[in-house]
Amino acid sequence: MTADGPRRSWVEQIMGMPISLLARGGPASSAAAAAAAEAVFAELREIDATFSTYRAESVVSRLGRGEVALEDCPDDVREVAQLCERARTLTDGLFDARRPDDSWDPSGYVKGWAVQRAARHLPQTGELDWCLNAGGDVVVRCGGDRSFNVGIADPRDATRAATVLAWSSGGVATSGTAVRGAHLYDPRTRGPALTHWASVTVAGTSLELADVLATAAFVAGPSWTEIVALGPGCIGLAIGHDGALVPTGGWPRPDC
């Protein structure tokens, strides 16, 4: 069930996008909730300083220019490199941090990993619910049988939701080209991903995994459900270019 009650929200521009945090429940205005919010944003700022490919001084930018070797990078960078390789193996190469020019760009992995990691600062109590939203990909944590209504953007009109998913714990990630254009590529062809779907959304226990699977499922096209099934407990929703909603088993019946 969804819930009403006292709410408090915070928002910052980090990683090139608005990241918002919503606390819902009696303690939403407490000092503890505010401290948790600051810890979340502080970690995201630190991760951005390390991994941003738009900052010339970041470790990842320096790595790309050959100024440092991977083995000399901080633990977080080496960990992400291993996780990217694990994701590539899991998806049979459909998710790959190597770009067509063979440069390493972990940005597609870092977003979900960073937000999931920052969410560890959110205290879990029976009274307080959290929704951490990074550019439309979310981590939610609710107590009891409560949930948040997560809007799944309409890829034909970003100002409206195509449908809503009630989700109580875990992550929800969407991959597509509606917002950023043809930024996804198919590692099999080393060219732009063919847009069989307008978008693919995956919900699961972890935003880190859901984000990887949403990207790989979008690239997979017709076989997208096989990719979603790689995540234990994951469910998915594909939206066609005509607006048709195509869910996997387990996804609540779309309002269509």
N, C-alpha and C positions, 0 to 999 in steps of 0.2 A: 504494500500500500504506500501511497505517497503521504506526505505529512506537511502540515503548516506549523507555524511557530515563529519565535524570534529569529531574525536572520542578520548576518553581517557579512559584507563582502569587501574584498580587496582586489586591486588590479594593477599590474605593472606591464610595461613593454619590455620583453626580454626575448632573445633569440629571434628578433625580427617580427614578433607577433604579440598581440595582447594575451596575457595569461591572467586568468581570474580565479579567485578562490572564494567559495561561498560556504559559510558555516551556518547551520540551521539547528535550532534547539535552544533550550534554556541558557546554556553557558556560552552562546554565540558571541556575546559582548564581553566576555571575561578577559582578564589579562592573559590567562593561559592560552586562549584561542588566538589573541593578537600575537603572542610570542611564537606560537606555532606557525602562523602566517608569515611572520618575518623570517623564520628559519627556512621555510619552503622557498621563498623568493631569494634569500641569500644563497642557498645551494644552487638554484637555477642560474643566478648571475655568475657564480663561480664556474659552473659547467660551461656556460656560454663563453666566458673568457678563455677557457681551455680549448674548446672544440669549434668555435666559430670559424668558418672558412672566409668570413668577410672581415676579420680582424687580422691585419698583417702580423701582429705580434703574438697571436695565439699559438699554442703548441702544435695544433694540427696544421696551421698555415706554414709554420717553420718546418714541420715534417714534410709537407708537400714540396717545399722548395729544396729539400735535401740538407737543410742546416742541422738537423738532428736525426738520429736513427731511432727506429721504433723502440729498440731495447733501452735507449736512454731517456725515453719519455716517462712521464708520471704513471703510476699504477693504473689510474683510471683510463688512460689512453690505451695502454696495453690490454686492459680488460675488455674495452670496447672492440678492439681489433679481434680478440678471440671470439667475442659474442657475435660480431658480424660474420665471421667465418662459420660459426655454428648455425646462424640463421641461413646462410647460403646453402649449407649442407642439408638443413631441415627442409628447405623449399626446393631442393634439387636445382639450385642455381637461379631460381626466379627472383629471389632477393639477393642482390650483390652490391657491396659497397664499392666495388671497382667500377669506375666510369668507362665509357667506350674508349677514352684515350688512355686507359689503364691507370689513371690516377686514383688514389684512395680518398673517398669522400664519405665519411661515416654519418653525414647529416641525416640521412634517411633512417638511421637506427637511433641516433642520439636523442631525438625528440621524445620518443616514447620511453626510452630508458631513463632519461633525465627526469621526466615528469613522474614516472613511477617511483624513482629513487627519492625525489623530493617529498613525495607523499608519505614517506616513512616518518616525517616530522609531525604528522597530524595525529593527535591523541585520539584513541578510540575509546569512547565511553558510551554508555547506554543512552545518554541524553543528547549527544551531539552528532550530527551528520555533516559530511564534507563532500563538496564537489569541486575538483580542481580541473579547470578547462584551459587547454593550450591550443588556441586556434581551432577549436571544434573537436579535438580529441580530449577525452575526459577520463579522470579517475574518480570514482565515487566510493564513499565508505559510509554506510548507514548502520544504525543499531536496530535491533529487533527485526520486525518485518517491514520496515520502512524502505522507501526507494526514492530515487530522483527520476523525473521524466526527462530523458535525454533526447533532444531534438536531432533528427537525422536530416541534414540540409538537403534541400531540393537542388540537384546539380544544374537545373535549368533556371533557377531563381534563388540565389543565395539568401534572399531576404525572408524566405519562408521555409518551414520544415516540411519534408515530404511525408514524414511519419514520426512517431514518438516511441521510444523504447523505455519502459520502466526498468531501471537497473539499480541494484542495491549494493553490490560490492564488486570491484574490479575495474576494467577499462573498456572503453568504447572508442574505436579509431576508424576513420574514413579515409579512403584513398581515391583520388580521381584527378581530373584535369580542369574542372570547372573554375577553380580559383587561380591556380598558378599556370594554367595552360599545359602544353605537352612537355612536362618536366620529367616524366617517368620514361625509362627506357627498358627494352627487353634484352636481358643479357644473352638470350639465345641468338638474337639477330644483330645485337649491338647497335640497334636503331631505336627510334621512338616506339613505345608500346602502342599496339593497335588498340583503339578505344572500343572494344567490344561492349563494355559497359560505360555508363556515364560516371558511376561511382560504385565502390564496394565498401561496406561497413562490416567490421568484425567486433564482436563483444566477447569478452572472456575474463578470466580471473586476473589478468595482468595487462596493462596498457602496453608494456614493452612487447609482449607477444602479439597482442591484437594488432599493433601497428605494423609489425613485420608481415603478419598474415594478410592484412588488408592490402598492403602494397603488392605482395606476391600474388594474391588472388586477382587483383586488378590486371596485373600483367598476364596471368594465366588465361584470362578471357573465358571461353566456354567451359573450361575445366575448373573454374574457380571454387566450386564446392569441395573438391578434393583437397585444395589448399586449406580451406577453413577447417576441414576435418582433422588436419594435422595438430591442431591445438586442443588438448583435452578440455571438454566443456565449452568450447567456442561455438558461437552461432554467427550467422552472417546474413546480410541483406545486400543484394545487387539492385541497382536502379538502372533501367534501360534509358537510352537516349529519348525514348518516347514517354518517359516518366513511369513506366511499369515497374512495380515492386516485386522482386523475385527473392523470396526468403529461403534459407536452408531449414531443415528440420530443427525444431526447437525454438525458432524465432516466433514471437507472438504474431498472430495473424495481422498483417498490415491493414491499416485503415484505408482501403481502396475500393 
